[in-house]
């Protein structure tokens, strides 16, 4: 996705988010994305990002960009195994759902329905899940808290579940019926 959006765009957004939200929004060492931009790895539009792009190739498996791979290797934690694709998907998704819950908790959004609509139409949250608050009700607030706590223990504070989700888990209350 970062290759489609543009690594330079992602870099600007990352810098802005770090200024506004601080460590809460961080997702690793921001020097990685900075080095990618400095090395000319801007994404699909430049023909090279995380992957290499040839305008003649339509679809299929993309070749990993060796420049990007070298940069990523420099920042990899020694001895740490790369997470599975499924784990990356869960971690990314769980943080976006948690951020939606934080928006409700901080009264940035008025209610869960607004949060679902905003996430689906605003950032392309998967509509099949009905939005983050529908997901929390379907998956279960307690299951969400448990999974976030596992990630928090293994990865760090960025996976601390929003207090509002903890409260809903403890009370058995549903977001979409409140």
Steps between C-alpha positions, in 0.01 A plus 500: 500500500781743581633457146158593359456806721861607464773456758566875493134567583513240778813671634326839517195348668722312746684819596172684551343219705808477722478874566128485581464162673853425619596145582136384503504487121857380449559173320871451506802708418401796277854506358407197287249692293726807494786293355269345243399848380862625501603200288234579239269214595177696465271215400326396183509854353881495493525137387651393830376486853492189714455323168628570150249607235519456126225679308485209256421249778134470592431310822692197610765473766715809545873486560616636836709816457856413616562861614189496717582151626846616610351798687240281669767248602700773677207572730394144568546393861770228514362158581141613455306286258291681243130491596266288293276668244200418718666655804582820309138518384367454853741751652418764239128441524492491880680833523257665258201367698661615825561845352130522405412408859736771626320749274171406667659510846648846434169621353656567159204308359149518648406133483601158363287536186689817403823309563394212277390729218810719529738204494324327209457803276790709631791258500360191331454283810370165381124542461449122528579535870247782542756743639718484810218515755300229326820294500543556875146377562539199270852401608427585861643784704660255744664302218630829361640608837664159549665508158616860548647409839698216337639742244565759770700245701703384199532819295436795728276780617362583155267204547348617827124459452285811524337536841155520341545152349615366837190656660271345239672164543453514877133601475406278205356807328490516119616803305226479238216481752613793715 
